[in-house]
């Protein structure tokens, strides 16, 4: 394993896994740090294009969504989301009304709203899923009542398996490029391999929480499609911004936004599937 992959595991994957296992405010704090780094990367890239993200509004609003997901539920959580969207839109506009040194104000406001949704809102689903519990008196091996933790690990492993398989097969045997103008490295062979790997790993991981094999397979299919879609969507953004990666937190590796491209889509998808698809299991 190349040295940079070891560094990426030690400083990227391992802290996320440990924070997920511990849960609670440790997990909330870890996600907040991820949001801070992601905003730093996005602000840096946008600034090189003459666009100033209103980070004074975006960062607090994003952290509020992450913390709110840990403290609130139901109508209170929905009200928080509405309030955050209102503050983001009006706050970023008011910022430009007071601070008149920035140009491209419409781009700035639009991207500020987008960044809060893309980073803060999507990360809040990590907390919502982590906090899912099963009924009193029931329990899982290793996880107890914390079925959300087990499902998060299932999503992590399925997503990472999908990325690794798609990358390896695409580089070694890939011939048919599916989106050459957006992501030239993405091939049909790699996509099929990634989808297969996600399904297999999801079925294996689903054994621990006792998930029905059909549900585990279907969830793996969703994660295989969603993870690759997440990468393509972010490639579309990077292509428009003319950057290869959003950052290089670890020398020789990519940034936090790049590393979370698939999970930012897959964790919400997994959460929705648990609420809708597994509610009848």
URHU-V780502 format. One record per residue. N is the residue number from 0. SS is DSSP state (h for helix, s for strand, l for the rest). PSI is psi in whole degrees, -180 to 180 (NA if undefined). OMEGA is omega in radians with two decimals (NA if undefined). Layout:
n->(N | N)
ss->(SS | SS)
psi->(PSI | PSI)
omega->(OMEGA | OMEGA)
This chain:
n->(0 | 1 | 2 | 3 | 4 | 5 | 6 | 7 | 8 | 9 | 10 | 11 | 12 | 13 | 14 | 15 | 16 | 17 | 18 | 19 | 20 | 21 | 22 | 23 | 24 | 25 | 26 | 27 | 28 | 29 | 30 | 31 | 32 | 33 | 34 | 35 | 36 | 37 | 38 | 39 | 40 | 41 | 42 | 43 | 44 | 45 | 46 | 47 | 48 | 49 | 50 | 51 | 52 | 53 | 54 | 55 | 56 | 57 | 58 | 59 | 60 | 61 | 62 | 63 | 64 | 65 | 66 | 67 | 68 | 69 | 70 | 71 | 72 | 73 | 74 | 75 | 76 | 77 | 78 | 79 | 80 | 81 | 82 | 83 | 84 | 85 | 86 | 87 | 88 | 89 | 90 | 91 | 92 | 93 | 94 | 95 | 96 | 97 | 98 | 99 | 100 | 101 | 102 | 103 | 104 | 105 | 106 | 107 | 108 | 109 | 110 | 111 | 112 | 113 | 114 | 115 | 116 | 117 | 118 | 119 | 120 | 121 | 122 | 123 | 124 | 125 | 126 | 127 | 128 | 129 | 130 | 131 | 132 | 133 | 134 | 135 | 136 | 137 | 138 | 139 | 140 | 141 | 142 | 143 | 144 | 145 | 146 | 147 | 148 | 149 | 150 | 151 | 152 | 153 | 154 | 155 | 156 | 157 | 158 | 159 | 160 | 161 | 162 | 163 | 164 | 165 | 166 | 167 | 168 | 169 | 170 | 171 | 172 | 173 | 174 | 175 | 176 | 177 | 178 | 179 | 180 | 181 | 182 | 183 | 184 | 185 | 186 | 187 | 188 | 189 | 190 | 191 | 192 | 193 | 194 | 195 | 196 | 197 | 198 | 199 | 200 | 201 | 202 | 203 | 204 | 205 | 206 | 207 | 208 | 209 | 210 | 211 | 212 | 213 | 214 | 215 | 216 | 217 | 218 | 219 | 220 | 221 | 222 | 223 | 224 | 225 | 226 | 227 | 228 | 229 | 230 | 231 | 232 | 233 | 234 | 235 | 236 | 237 | 238 | 239 | 240 | 241 | 242 | 243 | 244 | 245 | 246 | 247 | 248 | 249 | 250 | 251 | 252 | 253 | 254 | 255 | 256 | 257 | 258 | 259 | 260 | 261 | 262 | 263 | 264 | 265 | 266 | 267 | 268 | 269 | 270 | 271 | 272 | 273 | 274 | 275 | 276 | 277 | 278 | 279 | 280)
ss->(l | l | h | h | h | h | h | h | h | h | h | h | h | h | h | h | h | h | h | h | h | h | l | h | h | h | h | h | h | h | h | h | h | h | h | h | h | h | h | h | h | h | h | h | h | h | h | l | l | l | l | l | l | l | h | h | h | h | h | h | h | h | h | h | h | h | h | h | h | h | h | l | l | h | h | h | h | h | h | h | h | h | h | h | h | h | h | h | h | h | h | h | h | h | h | h | h | h | l | l | l | l | l | l | h | h | h | h | h | h | h | h | h | h | h | h | h | h | h | h | h | h | h | h | h | h | h | h | h | h | l | l | l | l | l | l | l | l | l | s | l | l | l | s | l | l | h | h | h | h | h | h | h | h | h | h | h | h | h | h | h | h | h | h | h | h | h | h | h | h | h | h | h | l | l | l | s | l | l | l | l | l | l | l | l | l | s | h | h | h | h | h | h | h | h | h | h | h | h | h | h | h | h | h | h | l | l | l | l | l | l | l | h | h | h | h | h | h | h | h | h | h | h | h | h | h | h | h | h | h | h | h | h | h | h | h | h | h | h | h | h | l | l | l | l | l | l | l | l | l | l | l | l | l | l | h | h | h | h | l | l | l | h | h | h | h | h | h | h | h | h | h | h | h | h | h | l | l | l | l | l)
psi->(126 | 152 | -37 | -29 | -35 | -45 | -42 | -38 | -46 | -43 | -10 | -64 | -48 | -48 | -38 | -44 | -46 | -44 | -37 | -42 | -43 | -43 | -160 | -145 | -20 | -43 | -41 | -43 | -42 | -43 | -34 | -40 | -43 | -42 | -43 | -47 | -41 | -41 | -38 | -44 | -45 | -43 | -42 | -45 | -45 | -36 | -34 | -16 | 12 | 20 | 126 | 114 | 138 | 79 | -26 | -23 | -44 | -45 | -51 | -38 | -39 | -45 | -36 | -39 | -40 | -46 | -41 | -35 | -25 | -23 | -27 | 167 | 168 | -134 | -33 | -40 | -40 | -39 | -39 | -45 | -45 | -41 | -39 | -42 | -43 | -48 | -39 | -46 | -54 | -36 | -42 | -36 | -44 | -34 | -44 | -22 | -34 | -47 | 106 | 20 | -12 | 147 | 176 | 53 | -38 | -43 | -41 | -47 | -46 | -44 | -28 | -46 | -45 | -43 | -37 | -41 | -45 | -37 | -61 | -49 | -45 | -36 | -27 | -24 | -27 | -43 | -44 | -43 | -40 | -31 | 1 | 136 | 157 | 171 | 155 | 141 | -16 | 163 | 159 | 151 | 134 | -36 | -14 | -130 | -3 | 71 | -27 | -37 | -45 | -41 | -37 | -44 | -36 | -42 | -45 | -55 | -41 | -41 | -46 | -37 | -41 | -48 | -45 | -46 | -44 | -42 | -46 | -51 | -39 | -41 | -37 | -42 | -2 | 132 | -42 | 105 | 133 | -32 | 69 | -29 | -18 | -49 | 90 | -24 | -12 | 123 | 160 | -40 | -43 | -40 | -42 | -42 | -42 | -42 | -42 | -45 | -41 | -42 | -44 | -47 | -39 | -41 | -40 | -46 | -30 | -15 | -36 | -50 | 5 | 31 | 139 | 140 | -36 | -43 | -43 | -42 | -44 | -39 | -41 | -40 | -45 | -43 | -36 | -40 | -47 | -41 | -44 | -33 | -41 | -42 | -41 | -40 | -41 | -33 | -36 | -43 | -46 | -35 | -41 | -35 | -3 | 46 | 150 | -44 | 157 | -24 | -178 | 67 | -40 | 126 | 131 | -4 | 179 | -178 | 179 | -44 | -39 | -42 | -30 | 9 | -44 | -43 | -31 | -24 | -41 | -36 | -47 | -40 | -43 | -40 | -47 | -39 | -39 | -45 | -38 | -53 | -37 | -6 | -22 | 2 | NA)
omega->(3.13 | -3.08 | -3.11 | 3.08 | 3.07 | 3.11 | 3.13 | 3.12 | -3.07 | -3.03 | -3.12 | -3.05 | -3.05 | 3.10 | 3.12 | 3.14 | -3.13 | 3.14 | 3.11 | -3.14 | -3.12 | 3.12 | 3.10 | -3.10 | 3.04 | 3.12 | 3.10 | 3.13 | 3.13 | 3.12 | 3.09 | 3.08 | 3.09 | 3.11 | 3.12 | -3.12 | 3.14 | 3.11 | 3.09 | 3.13 | -3.11 | 3.12 | -3.13 | -3.13 | -3.12 | -3.14 | 3.11 | 3.09 | 3.09 | 3.13 | 3.13 | 3.03 | 3.12 | -3.07 | 3.10 | 3.08 | -3.01 | -3.06 | 3.11 | 3.14 | 3.12 | 3.12 | 3.10 | 3.10 | -3.13 | 3.13 | 3.14 | 3.12 | 3.13 | -3.02 | -2.98 | 3.07 | 3.05 | -3.09 | 3.13 | 3.13 | 3.10 | 3.11 | 3.09 | -3.14 | 3.13 | -3.13 | -3.14 | 3.11 | 3.13 | -3.12 | -3.13 | -3.11 | -3.08 | -3.13 | 3.14 | 3.06 | 3.13 | 3.11 | -3.14 | 3.07 | -3.11 | -3.14 | -2.99 | -3.10 | -3.08 | 3.00 | 3.12 | -3.05 | -3.14 | 3.07 | -3.12 | -3.13 | -3.13 | -3.13 | 3.06 | 3.10 | 3.12 | -3.08 | 3.11 | 3.12 | -3.05 | -3.10 | -3.04 | -3.08 | -3.13 | 3.09 | 3.14 | 3.09 | 3.07 | 3.14 | -3.14 | 3.14 | -3.13 | -3.07 | 3.09 | 3.13 | 3.01 | -2.99 | 3.06 | 3.11 | 3.09 | -3.14 | 3.12 | 3.01 | 3.12 | -3.01 | -3.10 | 3.14 | -3.02 | -3.13 | 3.10 | 3.10 | 3.12 | -3.13 | 3.09 | 3.11 | 3.07 | 3.12 | 3.11 | -3.03 | 3.12 | -3.14 | -3.14 | 3.08 | 3.11 | -3.13 | -3.09 | -3.13 | -3.14 | -3.14 | -3.08 | -3.11 | 3.13 | 3.14 | -3.01 | -3.04 | -3.06 | 3.13 | -3.03 | 3.14 | -3.04 | 3.09 | -3.02 | -3.11 | -3.12 | -3.13 | -3.05 | -3.10 | -3.11 | -3.13 | 3.12 | 3.13 | 3.11 | 3.14 | 3.11 | 3.12 | 3.12 | 3.12 | 3.12 | -3.13 | 3.13 | 3.14 | -3.12 | -3.11 | 3.11 | 3.11 | 3.12 | -3.13 | -3.12 | 3.12 | -3.06 | 3.08 | 3.12 | -3.14 | 3.07 | -3.04 | 3.12 | 3.10 | -3.14 | 3.12 | -3.12 | 3.08 | 3.09 | 3.09 | 3.12 | -3.13 | 3.12 | 3.10 | -3.08 | -3.14 | 3.13 | 3.05 | 3.11 | 3.09 | -3.14 | 3.12 | 3.12 | 3.05 | 3.09 | 3.12 | -3.11 | 3.10 | 3.14 | -3.14 | 3.07 | 3.06 | 3.10 | 3.11 | 3.11 | -3.12 | 3.10 | -3.12 | 3.06 | -3.11 | -3.14 | 3.14 | -3.13 | -3.06 | -3.12 | 3.12 | 3.11 | -3.10 | -3.07 | -3.08 | -3.12 | -3.08 | 3.11 | 3.07 | -3.00 | -3.14 | 3.03 | 3.10 | 3.10 | 3.12 | 3.13 | -3.13 | 3.11 | -3.11 | -3.05 | -3.01 | -3.07 | -3.11 | -3.14 | -3.10 | NA)
